[in-house]
Amino acid sequence: MRAKTRELIFQGALKAFAEKGFNETTMEQIAEICGVAKGTLYYNFKTKEDLYIFVMESGVQNFTALIQDYMDVVSPDDFRQRIIRLIEAHLDFFQNEQDFCRLLLSRGWGTQERHHTIRHVLQKYFVLLEQELQAAKNNQKLHSGIDVAVTASSLFGMIGFTAMRAIIHEEALDNSSLRYSLQNLVLHMLGIYEEE
């Protein structure tokens, strides 16, 4: 699939799924929103489920790439600053990709099969978070009793649902008070306090 067509389909399908939900969206509606022929859509994606998986995988790939970019500018030894950058990456991504945020956090879960799909798609995201937390734990920057999988899930929930609430209430995610509060909650949750 050509890159331009791929991007058109991604954006159109994302918009449709985020606004209407998976069950209420038809391939015909998606083709119309994308501005592509229905045949083109079916040629590239045999089912709506295939298209949904493509949208989720593409969105999470963009998300994890941004997180990595934000964290790569900070030394691996500076865990506190890496966590701050992690939070900033989440909030900046969700501010700029509100349809994906809605789809990921509210409209996308649906059936048991879709739960499995989303868990599978988010696996790379959680691996990234868990590796970061495990490295900090190995370097004694996190308490040895912390379970990295539980902590990664908690981070996702805390940051993600804070972002979702702001989006629902049409509040900007670049709000300094929101960022300061969330940053302090996450740092304290991880046992990282202001450096002396």
N, C-alpha and C positions, 0 to 999 in steps of 0.2 A: 504494500500500500504506500502510495506517495506520501511524503511528510506533510504536505499541505492538506491532503484529504484526511489523513490521520488526525491532524489537529482540528479540522472542522468537525469531524465525527466526535472526537473527544469532547470538545466544547459544547456541541449541541446535545449530545447524550447526557453529559454531566448536568447541564441546565434542566433538561427534561426530567431526569431522575430526581434531582434535588427539589424541584418544584412540585412534582406530582407523585413522586414515589415510584417504586419499581412496578407494582401491580397495575397502576392506573396509566402507565406510559406505554404507548404502542410504538412499534418500529416505524409505522407510517408518520407518526408525530415527530419522531426523532429525525427521520429523513427530511421532513419539512423544515424543522428548526435548523438542521445542518446545511440545508440548501444543496443536498445531493439526491440523486435518484434513489428510489427505494431499492432498485436492483443493485446499485452500488453498495448500499448498506448490507443487503443480504449476501452479496458476493464476498464481502469481507468478514461478516459475522452471521453465522448460520442461525443463531437464536438470540433472543433478547438477553438471555443469561450470559452468553458469550460476550456480548457488547458490554453488559454490566461489569463483568470481570475485567475486561479491557480498561474500562473507565476507572475502576478501583485500583487496578495494578499501576496504571499510568499516574494517577493522583498520588498514590503512596510512594512511587518511585521519585516523583518530583519533590515530595515532602521530605523523604530521607536524604535526598541529594542536598537540599537546602540546609537541613540540620547539620549534615557533615561539613558543608562549606562554612557554616557559622562557627562550628567547633574547631575546625582545622586551624583557625588563626590564633588559637590559644594553646599554650604549652600543655602537653599531657599531664604535667605535674601540678598545674593550677586548676584543681578540681572545682573549686568555688566559682571561678570565672567561667569554666566550661559549662557548669550548670546554669549560670546566668545566661550564657549564649544559647543554651538549649531552650530555655524558656522564651527568649527573644525570637528564636527561629520558629517556634510553634506559633507564637502570637502574630508574627509578621506573615507567616504562611496563611494562617486562618483569616487574617485581615484581607489579604489579597486574593484568597481562594475561598470565598464564603460559600459558594455552591458546594464545593467539595466538603467543607466543614459540615454543612447541613446533611449532605448525603452520608458521610462517614458517621456522624454522631447522632443523627435522629431518624432519617428516612430510610436508611439502607439495610437495616438488619432483617426485618421481615421473617421469613421462614427459617426453619432449622437448617436447611441447605444453605441459605444465604449467610447464616451465622458461621457455618464452616468456611464458606468462601471468604468472608471478611477476616476471620482468624488467620486463614492461609495467607491472604494478601498482606496483612499487617505483620506477618512473621519477620520480615526484614527490618521493619521499624523496631520491633521489640528486641531483635538480636542486637541492633545498634545501641539501644538504651541499656540492655543488660551487659553488653561488653564494656560500656563506659562505667557502669556501676561496679562491675566485677573488678575492673582495673583499679578503681578507687579503693575498693575493699582490700585488694591484694597489696596496695600501697599504704594501707592503714589510714586512709582518709575517710573511710566509712566504718562504722561499728561492725565488728566481726559477726554479730548475730543477725545482721540485716539480710533478709532474703531478697536477692536481686530481682527475681521474677515478680514477686509481690510489689516491690518498690517501683519497678518499671510500669506495672499496671496502674499503680496509684498515681504516678506522675502523669501518665496518659489521661486518666480520669480527671485529675485535679486541673490540669492545664486545659484539656480539651473541653470539658464542660463549663469551665469559666469562660472560655472563648465562645462557646455556643450560647451561653446565657447573654453575653454582651451582644452577639449578633442578633438574637431574637429581640432584644430590647433596643436594637438599632444604635448601640453604643460603639464608639471606635475602640479598637484594640490597642491603639497607640497611646491610650490614656495613661499618663504617668502614675496616677494613683492606683489604677488596676495593676499595672506592671510592678510597682513597688510592693503592693500587698501580696501578689502572687509569688513574686521572687522571695520575699521574706518567709512566707508560708512553706515554700518548697525547701529553702535552705535550712529552716529550722526543723522541718520534717526529717531531713537527712542528717541533722546534728551538725550543721555547718553554721557557725556563728561568725559575727563580724570579726575580722582579723584585727589583732591588736596593733 
